[in-house]
Amino acid sequence: MDQDKPIIIDDKKFALYGKPVEGGRGAPKMQFGVFRGNPNVVVFTNDPSDPEKKPIRAAMDPVIWGGFIELIKMAADADPNWQRRIPNRKGPPQKTFVESVTIVGKDAEGVVYIAINKQGRPTKKIPILPGMYADLTDDQGNPIPDGEKSVVFAKGFAITLNHIMLDLMRETYEPAQPPGGQQGGGGGYNRGGGGGGGYQQQRGGQPSGGGGAPQGGGGAPQGGGSFEDDLPM
C-alpha cells in the first residue's frame, strides 16, 4: 500500500464527535485506523483538564474488532441504559494488564454511544447520530427523537465502517514477529511497534492535531443535550 496516498478512513466523515468542553480546543473526537492488520480506536479528548495531551487508544485485533462491531449493533437493538465493555489488554502473555476499556452502550434517551476509558484520563461519551448533512424524519417530514435516529445511523455506521476496516486489515497485514524484545499485547497491535507513539505510522485515522468542530459528515452530533450527563463508569 502506498503510505502517502489518502485513504477513505482518513476522511472526516468517519470520525465521531462528542460534546465540546468549555475551554477546550474543539469537540472530543474519535477516529479509527489499522496498523499492520490490527484495528484500533483513538480518542482525542480536547479537554483542558486532561493531564495528558496524547490520544487515548483502544488497540484490538481483528477478532476483538468483530466483537466491537457486534456490540454497536446490539446497543442499537437494546433497551435504554444498556452497556457492555471490552477490556483492552497489553503486555507479554504471562503479564498482561488492562491498558484501556472500550465501552459501547445506549443511554436513557436511546442514543447509542462509544467511549474509551483509561485510568487517570477523562472519559468522553461519543454519540452515534446523523452528521450535519444527514437527518431522519417521520413520514410527514417532522423531527423524530435522537434515540430513533441513533438506532438507524449506528447500524449503518457499523456496517460501513466494518467493510472499510476489513479491507485495510487485509491490505496492511504483516505476520507477527518472533518473541524477543517485543512488547506484545493489545491484540497484537504492539507487535508492530504501536502502543505508545506508533499511531502516526498506521494507515487510517491519522491524527489531525486534535480535531475541532465537525466539518463534513457522518457522526457529528446534531444536538443531544442528554450528553451533558456524566457517563456512568
C-alpha positions, 0 to 999 in steps of 0.5 A: 500500500502506498503510505502517502496516498489518502485513504477513505478512513482518513476522511472526516466523515468517519470520525465521531464527535462528542460534546465540546468542553468549555475551554477546550480546543474543539469537540472530543473526537474519535477516529479509527485506523489499522496498523499492520492488520490490527484495528484500533480506536483513538480518542482525542479528548480536547479537554483542558483538564486532561493531564495528558495531551496524547490520544487515548487508544483502544488497540484490538485485533481483528477478532476483538474488532468483530466483537466491537462491531457486534456490540454497536449493533446490539446497543442499537437493538437494546433497551435504554441504559444498556452497556457492555465493555471490552477490556483492552489488554497489553503486555507479554502473555504471562503479564498482561494488564488492562491498558484501556476499556472500550465501552459501547452502550445506549443511554436513557434517551436511546442514543447509542454511544462509544467511549474509551476509558483509561485510568487517570484520563477523562472519559468522553461519551461519543454519540452515534447520530446523523452528521450535519448533512444527514437527518431522519424524519417521520413520514410527514417530514417532522423531527423524530427523537435522537434515540430513533435516529441513533438506532438507524445511523449506528447500524449503518455506521457499523456496517460501513465502517466494518467493510472499510476496516476489513479491507485495510486489515487485509491490505496492511497485514504483516505476520507477527514477529518472533518473541524477543524484545517485543512488547506484545499485547493489545491484540497484537497491535504492539507487535508492530511497534504501536502502543505508545507513539506508533499511531502516526505510522498506521494507515487510517485515522491519522491524527489531525492535531486534535480535531475541532468542530465537525466539518463534513459528515457522518457522526457529528452530533446534531444536538443531544443535550442528554450528553451533558450527563456524566457517563456512568463508569 
